[in-house]
């Protein structure tokens, strides 16, 4: 009787160990996005010598300000698309007083994996360029 229980428990254990493969394959996983997404265009606008207020205007509020050294601001991006590998990048801005003295970044050239089809701006039509509006004629 005890041999049957041992075999049954082993069979259940081995069958449940394969569930991780099934979980990653069939279960929907949400996208987890945390932190600041700073693209190359925004980072190119940042220049040494800018004030902290100017940096906040361009990049937004930092994700983390060092608790013991308030002259270091961290912009951290963490993206985990459902079922795909994690992407993480960090930008460190160092200030001397109120002026930016150094910029350190890693993996900032990665594209946002959550944007499947980036929207392309179309040229405005003739009515939008001239300011005229076209109204369909009404039948009375």
C-alpha positions in Angstrom: 0.0 0.0 0.0 2.8 2.4 0.8 4.5 1.7 -2.5 1.4 2.8 -4.4 1.3 6.0 -2.4 5.0 6.7 -3.1 4.5 6.0 -6.8 1.4 8.1 -7.0 3.2 11.1 -5.3 6.2 10.7 -7.6 3.8 10.7 -10.6 2.1 13.8 -9.4 5.4 15.6 -8.7 6.8 14.8 -12.1 3.6 15.8 -13.9 3.4 19.1 -12.1 7.0 20.0 -12.8 6.1 20.3 -16.5 3.6 23.0 -15.8 6.1 25.8 -16.0 6.5 25.1 -19.7 2.7 25.1 -20.2 2.4 28.3 -18.2 4.9 30.2 -20.3 3.3 28.8 -23.5 -0.4 29.1 -23.0 -1.1 31.6 -20.1 -1.4 35.2 -21.0 1.1 37.4 -19.2 0.6 41.2 -18.9 3.2 43.7 -19.9 5.0 45.2 -16.8 6.3 48.8 -17.4 8.0 50.7 -14.6 10.1 53.8 -14.5 10.9 56.5 -17.1 11.1 55.8 -20.8 13.8 58.2 -22.1 14.4 57.9 -25.8 17.4 59.2 -27.7 15.7 62.3 -28.9 15.0 63.5 -25.3 18.4 62.5 -24.1 20.0 64.5 -27.0 18.3 67.6 -25.7 20.1 67.4 -22.4 23.3 69.3 -22.2 26.0 69.7 -19.6 25.4 72.9 -17.5 21.6 72.7 -17.6 19.8 73.3 -14.3 17.7 70.7 -12.5 14.5 72.5 -13.4 15.4 72.3 -17.1 16.2 68.6 -16.8 12.8 68.0 -15.2 11.2 70.0 -18.1 12.9 67.8 -20.7 13.0 64.4 -19.2 10.4 64.5 -16.4 10.8 63.7 -12.8 13.6 61.2 -12.0 12.7 57.7 -10.8 15.1 57.9 -7.9 17.1 60.6 -6.2 20.0 59.2 -4.2 19.0 59.5 -0.5 22.5 60.2 0.8 23.8 62.2 -2.2 21.0 64.4 -3.7 23.3 65.4 -6.6 22.6 62.1 -8.3 19.4 61.5 -10.2 18.5 58.1 -11.7 16.1 57.6 -14.6 15.4 53.8 -14.6 13.3 51.9 -17.2 12.1 48.4 -16.5 10.0 46.7 -19.2 8.9 43.0 -19.0 6.7 42.3 -22.1 4.5 39.3 -21.4 6.5 36.1 -22.0 9.6 37.9 -23.3 12.9 38.8 -21.7 13.2 41.7 -19.3 14.7 45.0 -20.6 16.2 47.4 -18.1 18.2 50.6 -18.7 19.5 53.3 -16.4 20.6 56.9 -16.9 22.5 58.6 -14.1 22.7 62.4 -14.0 25.2 64.0 -11.6 24.8 67.6 -10.5 27.2 70.1 -8.9 25.0 72.4 -7.0 22.2 73.1 -9.5 24.2 72.5 -12.7 24.5 69.2 -14.6 28.1 67.9 -14.7 27.9 64.4 -16.1 25.5 62.0 -17.9 26.0 58.2 -17.7 23.6 55.9 -19.6 23.5 52.2 -20.5 21.3 50.4 -23.1 19.4 53.5 -24.0 19.4 52.7 -27.7 16.9 49.9 -27.2 13.5 50.5 -28.8 10.4 50.2 -26.7 9.2 46.6 -27.3 5.6 47.4 -26.3 5.1 49.6 -29.4 4.5 47.1 -32.2 3.6 49.5 -34.9 4.8 53.0 -34.3 2.4 55.7 -35.5 3.7 57.7 -38.4 2.5 61.2 -38.7 0.8 62.0 -41.9 1.1 65.3 -43.7 -1.9 67.6 -43.0 -4.4 67.9 -45.8 -5.1 71.1 -47.7 -7.9 72.2 -45.4 -5.8 71.9 -42.3 -3.0 73.9 -43.8 -5.1 76.8 -44.9 -7.4 76.8 -41.8 -10.5 76.4 -44.0 -13.1 73.9 -43.0 -15.2 72.0 -45.5 -18.8 71.4 -44.5 -21.0 69.0 -46.4 -24.0 70.8 -48.0 -27.3 70.2 -46.2 -30.5 69.3 -48.1 -33.6 71.2 -47.0 
